[in-house]
Amino acid sequence: MGLSFYKRRISGEFIFLLLIVLIINYSQIYPQKIRIMPLGDSITNGEGRLIPSPLYTGYRQPLWLLLQSNNYPVDFVGSDTAGYAAQPEYDYNNVGFGGYSIEQISQLIKTGYDRDGNIITPGPYLNYYPADIILLHIGTNGVDTAITALEDLLNYFDDYQDTTNTIIWIILAKIINEVPYSFITSIYNNNIEKMAEERIKNGDHLKLVDMEKDAGIVYQIDTVAPYNNGDMYNHLHPNNRGYAKMALLFYDTLNVLLSKIVPVELTSFTSAIVGDSVKLYWQTALELNNYGFAIERSDANSVWENVGFVQGADNSHSINNYQYVDIHFQTSAHSYTYRLRQIENNGNSKYIAQLNVKVNTTTSVQSLNSNVPKDFALEQNYPNPFNPTTIIKYSLPVESRVNLKIYNSLGQEVTTLVDDLEKPGIHEKEWNADNYASGVYFYILNVSTLNEQQSLRFSNKMILLK
């Protein structure tokens, strides 16, 4: 959405105002989508980067068309032209780095520098191209039986998720068993499979696909135009028929994954009996155009009723924690069922979770002040990552002395947001980090009751991304 169509000279102020209007309209027309990064060597984009031709488009184009035809709200990221209006047919820079080894791609992701020392991004690559899903096809250059470098890159992705409080799914491809290196490639792929199985057992967000067997690649090299026999153009790159099979395999895997995380990825839904009330807790890892959550409750007679609503995060690629306290249940029932109905900004809704809760029939229901929380709590800041302002929310069940400070990643104090006596209730404080550098920060809450019977400390991390 550029301004090249303006042929006349206009003032700098008018251009600035017009850009603001265009940005606002753009954000309204194109809401946030699930970000997919196709990461790998030249097989990611084929030889189209060198010879623009329908014969060498790579798997990205047919994969994009499959996702779009099925109305998945996704966007490819990681290149200059990757955006909501991207045309991926001949995208010369879609994170397909021809001739790069695993070590060289890993260096680029960690530092932003390519193998020749050129700056691609001024800092770690994911800081500038955040992704929810990475399609990782890597290892065809300098192929070796060892997978140490690959494991190192996967460990980096794990650390990045911990640091930014996000979740990234990795779809890892076993590479095509290139004929000249068949023995080495077979051992490499076997090592990848064993490593992936172990990481999945340990909770990694990882899916493994086999780009030869699962995709059905027929290794028959065709050297005569139009290269339609078999699926390989040469020993390194498929032809369009092979790329279409690769795209279909990635799509089948994404189809299962996206069905779970669109438009809200719910990671937990639990409950607890707290005094005279039922407290519901849930967590999301991704929210797209999420207006909020309606809470519904059913008794033994299976009669459902709306009991509450909690505002959603709209668009968020980080972890959000929610809670709702139900104080209106009847003690005649032994158990209740609660369910969450997720509501989009356009009014569409669907049920995403259901939970059975047993209630002690001797519990006495009292009229409680819903504005006064039962527990001390510090919530995750919102939004996160943020630029430049964010909201920090905390709960006080009784009047308390409160100290809320911000620290940088070196443990140095940045600022004090609160140092005062505060009334019971839910409090919100805004931090404007306009004068601070991008990076990881921590906010620490210290509270103590007036009688000094309780002294508590809470902390959370957040990321400023400019």
C-alpha positions in Angstrom: 0.0 0.0 0.0 2.4 2.7 -1.2 1.9 6.3 -2.4 3.4 5.9 -5.8 0.1 6.6 -7.5 0.2 10.2 -6.4 1.6 12.1 -9.4 1.3 15.6 -8.0 3.5 17.3 -5.4 1.9 17.5 -2.0 3.1 18.9 1.3 5.1 16.8 3.9 2.4 17.4 6.5 -0.3 16.0 4.2 1.8 12.9 3.4 2.3 12.3 7.1 -1.5 12.6 7.8 -2.3 10.4 4.8 0.1 7.7 6.0 -1.5 7.7 9.4 -4.9 7.2 7.8 -3.6 4.4 5.6 -2.0 2.6 8.5 -5.2 2.8 10.6 -7.3 1.5 7.7 -4.8 -1.2 6.9 -4.9 -2.5 10.5 -8.7 -2.6 10.4 -8.9 -4.3 7.0 -6.1 -6.8 7.7 -6.3 -8.1 11.3 -3.5 -10.1 12.8 -3.1 -13.6 11.4 -1.2 -16.7 12.3 2.4 -16.1 11.3 4.1 -18.9 9.3 7.9 -18.7 8.6 9.2 -21.0 5.8 12.8 -21.4 7.0 15.5 -23.4 5.3 18.0 -23.5 2.4 17.2 -23.2 -1.3 14.7 -26.0 -1.3 12.4 -23.5 0.5 12.0 -21.3 -2.6 13.5 -23.4 -5.3 15.6 -21.8 -8.0 13.1 -19.0 -8.6 15.5 -16.7 -6.8 17.9 -17.1 -9.7 15.8 -17.9 -12.7 12.2 -16.6 -12.4 10.3 -19.4 -14.1 7.2 -21.4 -13.6 9.5 -24.5 -13.3 11.2 -23.4 -10.1 8.7 -21.8 -7.8 9.4 -23.8 -4.6 6.8 -25.2 -2.3 5.8 -21.8 -0.9 3.5 -20.8 -3.7 1.3 -24.0 -3.8 1.2 -24.1 0.0 0.0 -20.5 0.1 -2.7 -21.2 -2.4 -3.9 -24.2 -0.4 -4.1 -22.2 2.8 -5.9 -19.3 1.1 -8.4 -21.5 -0.7 -9.4 -22.9 2.6 -9.7 -19.5 4.3 -7.1 -20.0 6.9 -6.1 -16.6 8.5 -2.4 -17.0 8.0 0.5 -14.9 6.7 4.0 -15.9 5.6 6.6 -13.8 7.4 10.4 -13.5 7.3 10.9 -11.7 4.0 10.8 -8.2 2.6 7.5 -8.8 0.8 5.9 -11.0 3.4 2.8 -9.1 4.5 -1.0 -9.3 4.4 -0.9 -8.4 0.7 2.2 -10.5 -0.2 2.3 -12.2 -3.6 4.5 -15.2 -2.8 4.9 -16.6 -6.4 8.4 -15.2 -7.0 9.5 -14.0 -3.6 13.2 -13.9 -3.8 13.8 -13.5 -0.1 11.4 -15.9 1.7 14.0 -17.2 4.2 15.2 -19.7 1.7 18.9 -19.3 1.8 20.6 -21.1 -1.1 23.7 -22.9 -0.2 23.5 -22.2 3.5 24.5 -24.9 6.0 22.6 -25.4 9.3 25.3 -23.5 11.2 25.0 -20.5 8.8 21.2 -20.4 9.1 21.5 -20.7 12.8 23.9 -17.8 12.9 21.5 -15.7 10.9 18.5 -16.5 13.2 20.5 -15.8 16.4 22.4 -12.6 15.3 20.7 -11.2 12.1 24.0 -11.5 10.2 24.3 -13.6 7.0 27.3 -15.9 6.3 29.1 -13.0 4.6 28.8 -10.7 7.6 26.0 -8.6 6.1 23.3 -7.3 8.4 19.9 -8.8 7.4 18.2 -7.7 10.6 19.7 -5.4 13.3 19.5 -8.1 16.0 18.1 -11.6 16.3 16.0 -12.5 13.3 12.8 -13.5 15.3 12.8 -10.2 17.0 11.9 -8.6 13.7 10.0 -11.5 12.1 8.1 -13.1 15.0 6.5 -16.4 14.0 3.8 -18.7 15.4 4.8 -21.7 13.2 8.2 -22.4 11.6 8.4 -24.8 8.6 12.0 -26.0 9.1 13.6 -27.8 6.1 17.3 -27.8 6.8 20.4 -29.9 6.3 20.7 -30.5 2.5 23.9 -28.4 2.4 27.1 -29.9 3.9 25.0 -32.9 4.8 26.5 -34.9 7.7 25.2 -37.6 10.0 25.5 -35.4 13.1 22.5 -33.4 14.2 24.3 -31.3 16.9 23.8 -28.0 15.0 20.1 -28.7 14.4 19.6 -29.5 18.1 21.4 -26.2 19.0 19.0 -24.3 16.8 16.0 -26.0 18.3 17.3 -25.2 21.8 17.6 -21.6 20.7 13.9 -21.6 19.7 13.0 -23.0 23.1 15.0 -20.3 24.9 13.3 -17.6 22.7 9.9 -18.9 23.7 10.8 -18.8 27.4 12.2 -15.3 27.1 9.3 -13.8 25.1 6.6 -15.9 26.9 5.3 -17.2 23.5 4.7 -20.5 21.8 6.2 -21.4 18.4 5.3 -24.7 16.7 8.1 -26.2 14.7 7.2 -28.5 11.7 10.6 -30.2 11.1 11.2 -32.0 7.8 13.3 -35.0 7.3 15.2 -34.1 4.1 14.8 -35.8 0.7 17.2 -38.7 0.5 19.5 -37.3 -2.2 20.9 -40.1 -4.3 24.6 -39.1 -4.3 24.5 -38.9 -0.5 21.9 -41.6 0.2 23.9 -43.4 3.0 24.7 -40.2 4.9 21.2 -38.8 4.5 19.6 -41.9 5.7 21.6 -41.9 9.0 20.9 -38.1 9.3 17.2 -38.6 9.0 17.2 -41.5 11.5 19.0 -39.3 14.0 16.5 -36.5 13.4 13.6 -38.9 14.1 15.1 -40.2 17.3 15.8 -36.6 18.5 12.3 -35.4 17.6 10.6 -38.2 19.4 12.6 -37.4 22.6 11.9 -33.7 22.3 8.1 -34.3 21.8 8.1 -36.5 24.9 9.7 -33.6 26.8 6.9 -31.2 25.7 8.4 -29.5 22.7 5.9 -28.0 20.3 7.3 -30.1 17.4 5.9 -32.0 14.5 8.0 -34.3 12.3 7.3 -34.9 8.6 9.2 -37.0 6.0 9.7 -35.1 2.8 10.3 -38.2 0.8 8.2 -41.0 2.1 5.3 -39.0 3.5 5.1 -36.7 0.6 5.6 -39.5 -1.9 8.5 -38.0 -3.7 9.6 -40.2 -6.6 13.4 -39.7 -7.0 13.6 -39.8 -10.8 15.7 -36.9 -12.2 14.4 -35.4 -15.4 16.9 -33.2 -17.4 14.7 -32.5 -20.4 12.2 -29.6 -20.4 9.5 -29.3 -19.3 10.8 -31.6 -16.5 7.6 -33.4 -15.9 8.9 -37.0 -15.3 9.4 -37.8 -11.7 9.5 -35.2 -9.0 13.1 -34.0 -9.1 14.8 -31.5 -11.4 18.3 -32.3 -10.2 20.0 -33.9 -7.2 19.1 -31.0 -4.9 15.8 -29.5 -6.1 12.3 -30.9 -6.9 10.5 -29.8 -10.0 7.1 -28.2 -9.6 5.5 -31.6 -9.3 7.8 -32.4 -6.4 7.2 -29.0 -4.8 3.5 -29.5 -5.0 3.8 -32.8 -3.0 6.0 -31.0 -0.4 3.4 -28.3 -0.1 0.6 -30.8 0.3 2.5 -32.6 3.1 3.1 -29.3 4.9 -0.6 -28.4 4.4 -1.8 -31.7 5.8 0.2 -31.0 9.0 -0.8 -27.4 9.2 -4.4 -28.4 8.7 -4.4 -30.4 11.9 -2.4 -27.8 13.8 -4.4 -24.7 12.6 -7.7 -26.4 13.5 -6.5 -26.4 17.1 -5.3 -22.8 17.3 -7.8 -20.8 15.3 -9.0 -18.4 16.4 -8.0 -19.0 20.1 -5.5 -21.6 21.3 -6.5 -22.7 24.8 -3.8 -24.3 26.7 -5.6 -25.0 30.0 -9.0 -24.8 31.8 -9.1 -25.6 35.5 -11.2 -24.8 38.6 -10.9 -24.6 42.4 -13.3 -24.2 45.3 -12.3 -21.0 47.0 -14.3 -20.3 50.2 -17.9 -20.0 49.1 -17.3 -19.7 45.4 -16.1 -21.6 42.3 -13.0 -20.1 40.7 -12.3 -20.8 37.0 -8.9 -20.4 35.5 -7.9 -20.6 31.8 -4.9 -19.8 29.7 -4.5 -18.9 26.0 -1.3 -19.0 23.8 -2.8 -17.2 20.8 -5.9 -15.0 20.2 -7.0 -13.6 16.9 -9.9 -11.1 16.8 -11.1 -12.4 20.2 -13.8 -10.2 21.8 -14.0 -12.4 24.9 -15.3 -15.4 26.7 -18.9 -16.1 27.9 -19.0 -18.4 30.9 -22.0 -20.8 31.0 -23.0 -23.2 33.8 -25.2 -26.3 33.9 -26.6 -28.2 36.9 -27.7 -31.8 37.2 -30.8 -31.0 35.1 -28.6 -30.0 32.2 -30.1 -26.5 32.0 -27.4 -24.1 30.7 -27.4 -20.4 31.8 -25.0 -17.5 31.2 -23.3 -16.6 34.4 -20.5 -14.2 33.3 -18.3 -12.7 30.7 -14.5 -12.0 30.6 -13.0 -9.6 28.1 -10.5 -11.2 25.6 -7.1 -9.8 24.4 -8.4 -9.1 20.9 -5.1 -10.0 19.0 -2.3 -11.6 21.0 0.6 -13.9 20.2 1.7 -14.3 23.8 0.4 -16.2 26.8 -2.7 -14.7 28.6 -4.1 -15.9 31.9 -7.8 -15.5 32.8 -10.0 -16.2 35.8 -13.7 -15.9 36.7 -15.3 -16.3 40.2 -18.8 -17.8 40.3 -20.6 -17.0 43.6 -24.2 -17.7 42.6 -24.4 -21.5 42.5 -27.0 -23.3 44.4 -25.9 -25.6 47.2 -28.6 -28.2 46.4 -26.5 -29.5 43.5 -23.6 -31.9 44.0 -21.8 -30.8 40.8 -21.9 -28.3 38.0 -20.5 -28.2 34.4 -18.9 -25.0 33.1 -18.1 -24.2 29.5 -16.4 -21.4 27.7 -17.9 -19.8 24.6 -15.3 -17.8 22.7 -16.8 -14.8 20.9 -15.1 -13.1 18.0 -15.2 -9.4 17.2 -17.7 -10.0 14.4 -20.1 -11.9 16.7 -19.3 -15.4 15.7 -18.8 -17.8 18.6 -18.0 -21.4 19.4 -17.5 -23.5 22.5 -13.8 -24.3 23.2 -13.8 -26.0 26.6 -16.0 -27.7 29.2 -15.3 -28.7 32.8 -17.0 -30.6 35.6 -16.8 -29.2 39.1 -17.9 -31.0 42.3 -19.4 -28.7 45.0 -19.7 -29.5 48.7 -23.4 -29.4 49.5 -22.7 -28.0 53.0 -21.2 -24.9 51.5 -23.1 -21.8 52.4 -23.5 -19.2 49.6 -23.0 -15.7 50.8 -23.3 -12.3 49.1 -19.8 -11.4 48.3 -18.4 -8.2 47.0 -17.2 -9.3 43.5 -15.0 -6.2 43.3 -12.8 -7.5 46.1 -10.6 -10.4 45.1 -10.0 -13.3 47.5 -6.3 -13.7 46.8 -3.2 -11.6 46.2 -2.2 -12.0 42.5 -0.1 -10.4 39.8 -1.2 -10.9 36.2 0.7 -11.0 33.0 1.0 -7.5 31.5 -1.0 -6.7 28.4 -0.1 -6.3 25.6 3.0 -8.4 25.6 5.2 -7.9 23.6 4.4 -4.2 23.7 5.5 -0.8 22.2 5.7 1.5 24.0 3.0 1.2 26.7 1.6 -1.8 28.7 -0.8 -2.4 31.5 0.2 -4.3 34.7 -2.7 -5.6 36.8 -2.6 -7.0 40.4 -5.2 -7.9 43.0 -5.3 -7.1 46.7 -7.8 -8.8 49.0 -7.0 -6.4 51.9 -5.5 -3.0 52.3 -1.8 -3.4 51.8 1.5 -1.7 51.4 2.5 -2.0 47.7 5.8 -1.6 45.9 5.9 -2.3 42.1 9.2 -1.9 40.3 10.6 -2.5 36.8 14.0 -4.1 36.2 16.0 -4.7 33.1 17.5 -8.1 32.1 20.7 -7.3 34.0 18.7 -6.9 37.3 19.1 -3.1 37.3 16.2 -1.1 38.6 14.5 0.9 35.8 11.6 2.7 37.6 9.2 2.5 40.4 5.5 2.5 39.4 4.0 2.2 42.9 5.2 2.7 46.5 2.2 3.4 48.6 -0.6 2.1 50.7 -3.5 0.8 48.6 -7.1 -0.2 49.2 -8.4 -3.8 48.5 -9.4 -4.4 44.9 -8.0 -4.9 41.4 -5.5 -2.3 40.4 -4.0 -1.4 37.0 -0.8 0.5 36.4 0.5 1.7 33.0 4.2 1.7 32.1 5.3 3.9 29.2 8.7 2.6 28.0 9.1 5.1 25.2 12.5 6.1 26.5 13.8 2.6 27.0 15.5 0.1 24.6 14.0 -3.0 23.2 14.6 -6.1 25.4 13.4 -8.3 28.2 12.2 -6.6 31.4 10.9 -7.8 34.7 8.2 -6.3 37.0 8.3 -7.3 40.7 5.4 -6.7 43.1 6.0 -6.7 46.9 3.0 -6.5 49.1 2.6 -6.6 52.9 -0.6 -6.4 55.0 -0.9 -3.7 57.6 -0.5 -6.1 60.5 2.6 -7.6 58.8 1.1 -11.1 58.9 1.6 -11.5 55.2 4.5 -10.3 53.1 4.5 -11.6 49.5 6.6 -11.2 46.4 5.5 -11.7 42.8 7.4 -11.3 39.5 6.7 -11.6 35.8 8.7 -10.9 32.6 7.7 -8.9 29.6 9.3 -7.9 26.3 9.6 -4.4 24.8 9.8 -4.7 21.0 10.3 -1.5 19.0 
